[in-house]
Amino acid sequence: MKEKNVKTKTPNKKAIGLTTKIFIALIAGAILGIVLCYLVPDSSFKKDVIVEGVLYVIGQGFIRLMKMLVVPLVFCSLVCGSMAIGDTKKLGTVGVRTLAFYLATTAMAVCVALGVGNLINPGVGLDMSAIESSAASVETMEATSLTDTILNIIPDNPINSLASGSMLQVIVFALIVGVILAKMGERAETVANFFSQFNDIMMEMTMMIMSLAPIGVFCLISRTFANIGFSAFIPLAKYMIGVLLALAIQCFGVYQILLKIFTGLNPIRFIKKFFPVMAFAFSTATSNATIPMSIDTLSKKVGVSKKISSFTIPLGATINMDGTSIMQGVAVVFAAQAFGIHLTPMDYVTVIGTATLASVGTAGVPSVGLVTLTMVFNSVGLPVEAIGLIMGIDRILDMTRTAVNITGDAVCTTIVAHQNGALDKKVFNETE
């Protein structure tokens, strides 16, 4: 009997979950990056072989593997999601609720950012001479206009959209295919089975690639800290604090209040259960890479039906960019104060509207928010040269706001699932 007890206990002690491994890799990578930055002397071996060689290749290799999954995974999961919901009216209801929630929280996010920005005053007393060095690279950035963003939602060539990874177009095409398959029923059973089985293949491939996540995360974080260190943070400390504070208010305040109001779930328990996905999003800085992990976590730990999450999560990764909008809101206040430009209440209303709509056209890939920031700046006549200074520290902020973005997606998904009777609270209340 004693031997039997020992056998049953030891595997539990030795087993380390993927989540724990990712978190350990995150901390270890940060430590190695700081050591490389401050304690290892500069040399071609350090820069070319270690930082821009091994760490860069492995880190970017992992990101490419994750990107490889995105288009087929999003397409198949949305086809299966809209097909599973079946009823076009119900799909329309879910879609409208999801879209309304995403746009509403994005508008709230910009308001929070503008409020925090005016409270902290990040641009007051800043030496703007530092901007000149980066100004040239900013001016080459182009933002997609509002009219183009609306028209780009409709694919003129779906195959080209899939090949180029135009996510809004992929989403529209996938939803149409899913609705038609649900309507045709048995007549399209073979095609429906193909998408269902291909979706399973993509999920399996995702789990295989996710097993490499600790290595990829370690290399990505190490290189980030080895290149940036802490020196870039000091001149922009107030701006960083403003963005991070606004992100924290949105993530742990606004989202959790909405979750409690609409579902009655315990926000602290929700954060505990979803935190591994947030940590993974932080390390990769791409919303799209977290799609499979978000769907899986919401299903197994929160109790959200995959019928809902396979529809709302890929949609959120494309159009719900609250973290990006927060950065843009604080950046507007920062630039206006740094250049001594007074913004009127109407300017703030314009910023809220432009940043909310710009988030719809923002791709779920690293640092793309800087591109759409030029559109927000232009809407209120701010000089885009101010973005040059922000670029230096954007990587860390980009990682943080990605974690906020995917948390918003998860909260919205949980609320929509609850409203459609697709939330199992027993699963949520289970202790791990």
N, C-alpha and C positions, 0 to 999 in steps of 0.2 A: 504493500500500500504506500509505503514511504517513497519507494522508487517511482511509483505512478504519479504521486504528487509533485515530485521534483521535475519529472518530465513535462507535466502540464504547466508548471510555473516558469521554467527557464526560457521557453520560446518567447513568452510575453515580455520578459526582461530584456532579451537580446534584440527583439524586433524594433527597428527604427523606421518609422513611416516616411514616405516621400516628403511630406510637409516639413517634418523635423529636419530632414537632410537639406532641404532648400533653405530653411531658416539658418542652419549652421553654416551653409555655403555663403549665405548673404553676409553674415558677421565675419567669417574667415576671409572672404574676399575684400571687405572693407579694411580689415586689419592689414592684409598683405599690400593693398593699394597705398595705404598711409605709410607703411614701412618703405615701399619702393619710392614714394614721393620724397620723404624726408630723411631716411636713414641710408639709402643706397646711393652712392655717388653717381652723377650723370655720366653716362658712357654710351657708346653706340650699341654695346651688348645689351644694356638695360633697356634702351629705347627701341632699337630695331629688332632685337631678338626676343626679349621677354614681353615688353608692353605692346608694341605694334606688330610683334610676330606671333608668339604662342597665344597670349591672352586675346589678341584681336581676332586671330583666325578661329580659335575655338568658340569664342563668344559670338562672333558674327555667323559662324557655321550653325550654331544652335538657333539663332534668330532666323536664319534662312530656312532651317528645317521647320520651324514654327510657321513661317510665312507660307511654306509649301503646302501646309495643311489648310490654310485659311479659306481660299476660294472654293475648293471642292467640299470642305466641311460646312461652310456657311450655306452654300447652295443646297446641298443634300438635307441639312438639318431644317432649313426653311421650307423646302418642298415637303418633307415629312411632317413638319410642324403644322403647316397650313392644311395638309392632307388629313392629318389626325383630327384637327379641329372640325374639319368636314363641312359643317354648316357655314355657308357664306356669310349669313347674318351674324353668327357668333364670331367668326373670324374678323368681320368688319368691326364688331363691338370691341374685341380684344385689341385690334389695331388702333382704333380711335383712342381708346383709353390709354394705351401704351404711348402713343405719340403725344397726347395731351399732357401726360405725366412728365415725359422727357422734356418737352418745351417749357412746362411750368417750372420744373426744378432748375432748368438752365437759366431762366429769367431770375429765379430766386438767387441762384449762385452769383450772377452778375451784381445783383443788389447787395448781397453780402460783401462781395469784393470791393465795390465802390464805397460801402460804409466803412469797412476796415481800412481801406486806403486813405480815406479822409480822416480817420481817427489817428493813424500812425504817421501820416505825411512822409512817405518814403523818399520823395524827390527833393525835399527842402534841404538846402545847404550842400547839394552835391556838386562836385567839380565835373563839369560836362566835357572837359578837354579829353577825358579818357575815351569818349565815344568815337572820336575821329578815326581811330585805327580800324574799327570794324564797320564804319559807315558804308564803304564801297560794296561790301558783300550783301548788305541789307537791300540796297537799291535795286539789285537784280531780281529780288523776290517779286512774284506776281500773285495776287489773290484772285480767286475766281469770283466773278460778279454775281449778284443775287439772281439775275435773270438766267445766267448760264447754269447756276446751281439748280434752279427749278427745272430747266430743260434737260439737264444731265441726269435727272432721275429716270427719264424714259430712255431705254436702250434702243438705238437705231440698228445695232448689230449685236445681239445677245452673245454670240460666240466671241466677238472681239472684246466685249465687256468682261467675259469670263477670263479671257487670255490676259487682258491688261489689269485685271483686278479692280475694276470700277465698282465698288461695293454697293452703292445705292442702286445702280442698274441691275446688278446681280440679284439684289433683294427683290426688286420689282418683278423681274422675270421668274424668279423662284416661286414667289407668291402666286403668280398667275398659273404656273405649271401645277402647283400643289392644289389650287382651287379646282382646276379642270380635272385633275386625277380623282379628286374627291367626288366631283359631279358624275364622272363617267363610271365610277364603281368597277364592276366586274369586267366591263369592256376594256379597261386599261390596267387590269390586274397585273399583267407581266411587267409593265413599265413601273407600276407602283412598287412591286416587289423588288425590282432592280434598284430603285432609289433607296428603299428601306435597307436592303442588304449592303448597298454601297455606303450608306450612312454608318452602318455597323463596322464596315471595313475602315472607314475614316476615324471612327472612335477608337478602334483597336490600334491603328497606326499612331493616333495621338498619344495613347497610353505608352506605346513603345518609345516615342520621342520624349515624352514627359519623364521617362526614367533617366534621361540624360540631363534633366533640368538642373540638378545640383552642380554639375560640372560647368554647364553654360552660365548659370547665375554667378558662380564663383569667378569666372573669367571676366564677365561683363562688369561686375562691381569692382574687381581689382583694377581693371584698366581705367575705369571712370575716376577712381580716387587717386590712382598713380598719376594721371594727367592733370587733374584739377587741384587735388590737395585741399587746403583750407584757405589759401591766400586769395583766391578769387571771390570768396564769400564776404570778406571784411568790408570793402567799399559799398557793397550792396546788401549789407546785413538787414537794414530796415525794410528794403523791398522784399527780401527773402522771408523775413519774419511776417510781413503783411500777407504774402501769398500763402505761407504755411498756416497762419492763423485762420485765414478765410477758408482754406481747404479743410481744416479741422472742424470749424463751425458747421460747414456744409455736410461733412461726412458723419460726425458724431452728434451733431445737433439737429439740423434740418431733416436729414434722411431718417434718423431714428425716431424723431417726433412723428413724422408721416407714417412710419412703420407701425408705431404704437396706436396712432389714431385710427388707421384704416384696417389693421389686422388684429390688434390687441396682443401681439407677440412681444416677448421680452427683448428689448434692443441690445442689452449687454450679452445675452445668450446668442443673439444673431451675429454680433461682432465676433465673438469667440469662435463660432462655427465657420464664419466666412473669412476670418483673418488670414488663413494660409493662402487663399486666392489673392488677397490684397498684397501679401508679401511677394507673391510670384509676379503680380502685375507691376509692383514697384521695381523689381529687378530687371524685367524685360522692357519696361516702358512702352508696351504696345497692347492696346485693348484687344485686338484681334487674337493675339496669342493666348489670351486667357479664356476664350470662348468655351473650349471643351471642359476645362477645369471648373469654370463657373457653372455650367449645366450639370456636371457630375456632382459637385458639392451641393448645389441647391436641391438636387434630387435625393441624394443619400443622407444629407445632414439637416436640411431645412424642410423637406417634404413637399417640394414643388414638383408638380407633374411635368414630365419632359415635353408633353403636348404644348404647354405654355412656354417653357423656358427655351425650347428649340426655335421658337418664333421670336420672343422678346429679347433674348440675349444677343444674338447676331445683329438684330436691328439696333439695339442700344450701343453695341460696339462701333456702329457706323454713325449714328446721329446724336447719341447722348454724350456730350463732351463738357460736363459741368466743370470739371477741373481745369480744362483749357479756358473756358469762359471766365473762371475766377482769375487765372493768370492774366487774361486780357483786361479785366476790370481794374485790377491793381496796377497793371502796366500803364493804363490810360492815366490814372491819377499820378503815378510816378513821373511819367513823361511831361504831363501838364505842369507839375510843380517844378521839375528840373529845368524846364524851358521858360518858366514864368508865364504860362498861358492860363487865363482864367476860363473855366468851363461853367456854362450856364446850366440851370436845371434841365432845359431842353436838350442840351448836349448829352447829359447823363441818360435821358430817355432814349436818345439816338444810339448811345453806346449799348444800352440794354437790348434794344431791338436788333442792332447789327450783330452783336456778339452771340445772341441767341440763334439767329438765322445762320451765322457763319459756322456755328458748331455742327449744323446739319451737313455742311459740305466738308467737314474736317475728317480726313482719313484716320483710322485707328493705328497710326504708325508713329515712331518717335519723332518729337520736335516739330510736327507739322503745324502745331498751333502758332508758331512764329510766322508762318506764311499768311495765315488768315488774320493775324494781328495787324498786318499792313492795311487790310480792308477796314478794320475797326478804327485804326488811327486816321485813315483818310476820311472816314465819315464825319469826324469832328475837327479835321484840319490840324492834326498833330504831326510833327516831323517824324518820318520813319527812321531817321538816324538814331533815335533813342533806343530802337530795338538792338542796335549794335552792342550796347552795354549789357543788355539783358542776355544776349546770346552766350556770354561767357559762363554763366551759371545755370543755364536753362536745363541742362541734362538732369541735375538732381531734382529740380522742381518738376520736370517732365515726368520723372519716375513717380514722384509723390502724387501728381494730379492724375496719373493713369490709375493709381490705386483708388482714388476717389471716383473716377469715371465708372469703373467696373462695380464699385459698391452701389452707386446710383442705379446701375442696370439691375443689380441683384434685388435691391429694395423694390424697384418698380415691378419686377417680375413676381416677387412674393405678393405684393399688393394685388396685382392683376389676377394672379392665381387664386388668391383668397376670394376675390369678387366673383370668380367664375367657378367656385367650388372645386378647385384643383389643388388645394393646399391641405396636406395631411399634418395636422398639428401634433399628432402622436409622435411622428418622426422628429419634429422640431424639439419637442419636450424630452426626448430621450437623452440621457447623459452618455457622454462618450467614454 
